[in-house]
Amino acid sequence: MTRRAFLLGLAMAAWVNLWPAYSSLIAHSSRADYAQLSEAFLVPFFCLLGFNLLLGHRGSGLSPSELLTVSCMGMVAALMQGEWLSGYFLGIITAPTYFVTPENRWDELLFQHIPTWSIGADRQTTTGFYESLPKNAPIPWQAWVAPLMWWGGFLGAVLLAGFCLNVILRKQWMENERLSFPIATALLELTGASGSERTFSALIRSRLFQIGFWIVLGAIAWNIVGWFVTDFPRLPVLSRRSISIGRGFPSLWFKVHPLTIAFGYFTKSEVLLSIWVFHLLAIVQVGIFDRIGLDIGASDFICSFNPIIGWQSFGGMIIFVCWSLWIARAHLKEVLRKAFTRSGTIDDANELISYRAAVYLFLGCALYLIFFLRQAGMTWGSLLAFWFGTLILYLGLARIIVESGLIYLRGPITAQSFTWFLFGIAGMGPASTAGLALTYTFFCDAKTFGMTMFAHIPRLGVAMHPHRRRLLVPAVMLAALVGAAAVIGFTLYYGYYMVGSYNFGVVSFNGSNNGAVGIWRTAANRIQEGTVGTAWDRVSWLGIGGVFTLLLFLLRYRFPGFPVHPIGFAVSGSEILRSSTSSIFIVWLIKVLLLKFGGLESYRRKMPLFLGMAVGYVAGIGLGVAVDVIWFNGNGHALTGW
């Protein structure tokens, strides 16, 4: 790590948050908060790689290690924007005081259970944010000090705990189990840190890369022309179609997504097969249950398209994570021995921080996070259940993405839903219900906060100089802080001084049931009901899913060639996966045919084609946002979505 790489990484951290915030909130163009590897990072990073080629010809280009530093800082910082953090965070802490009315009775049902330090408690403060301030009126920064300070410490502890977990598991995943780390592998090759010939310079000269690049970029550019010309024919690129398969059966979603296909090309065929097979089986299962009248109620907020599928998939996720920890038991035992007695034989010299530091920091963060939710009013049972569900989803999604490289993934249900239906209002009480609503500030949409990208930082750090790699830890954490400050400051400024956040047109601020208001409305309704207990029907399906996944693991253990991977079952209940399944099927079929008729050498030769598709897609998103900002600012066009 050098000084210029560090400063460039901080600049990247700010930019990967500012441009998508402007695109989504002001230009109303494409969002960049869908994928685990955020498009907010990919667009400027590929621009940096191209610019670095020009600098390289002059002898002043960034080294591979410097590029890795910038990528590590940028890919984590990009998760501060949009509905990864800033949207739901600001929405959750401002919605109660702005949207309270005599009709919804939030002042009676909620406010007595919400700590004033955890939200924007002043009505005038939140009104100015949603409706904008009068001319020359100052932003009431003093009212934001308490919630930003408390939540800043909380979010920092979440990030640091996730990082420590990944340091502890890096050797197990990378050296013992030899997981593929497709995202990290791609970054190592594109930056030249891997020493292979597939650097970005060599890649763009490949004919296959150019074919993939121009096909995807050309298709997106063709559709962009239609923004200017009425009735211009559009190509069916990035658009989703629903295919009905029968009465009572959920429709199949068909969408050709270049980024899913590109990353799926580097995923094991058995993983791809299991994902689309189990998703189709889930569709059939829901249809059959609908025909026979089996119903356990509606899905909870931002969960699976069907609660039975969601809960049985989450049961599979629990077994998937527990099985992974079980096979890592010898490694974890050595890590703990090294941390507590310093007598273990395991070597941590190549880790970003020592195992002793990782274990103690994780325990310290865990205690603080538990203390925080206790201060927020949650009971011991509810907060421990929530953190258990969170840990399962964090570790599960991180492990799946490290193994598969698929970046459009979500968990089948949220940790909040797991906690609620495990206890109900009868077992949690009103204060825990309100506290559970507060947790949507950082963990919404069944996706992790930083964990999946942090899983790649220790892997990338191994390729850096041993004496400099440990500087990645403070650099990445500082980048996350800079990114969060940039996007939150930007959102507050435009809310107070420009259009008012209500007019951003996003669910976090416009009173939609799919956003912050919907979360608080649900919490208030549950408190008002007052008698709901444990949902044993959902818990039963969780147990069924767990038993089925355990059976899959035993079959793979008994028959090493068993073709179906448990990963597919663990994520088959995800609502988001529905639009990715068609692309996963396409890339699985391509890989099967290539390996069958061309062999491994043919498979390797075709890699530039799929990398070209990925870069072409990212370039198309950047082009679309630029066109919207210049010609359609405020009335843009969305190129990204499910």
Helices and strands as residue ranges (DSSP letters): H 3-21, I 22-26, H 39-57, H 64-77, G 78-80, G 82-84, H 86-99, H 106-109, G 111-113, G 116-118, H 123-131, H 141-171, I 172-176, H 182-191, H 200-204, H 207-225, E 241-243, E 252-254, H 258-264, H 269-292, H 307-327, H 329-341, H 355-375, H 380-404, H 415-428, H 430-438, G 439-441, H 451-454, H 457-461, G 469-471, H 472-497, G 501-504, H 516-529, H 536-558, H 566-571, G 576-579, H 581-597, H 599-605, H 607-631
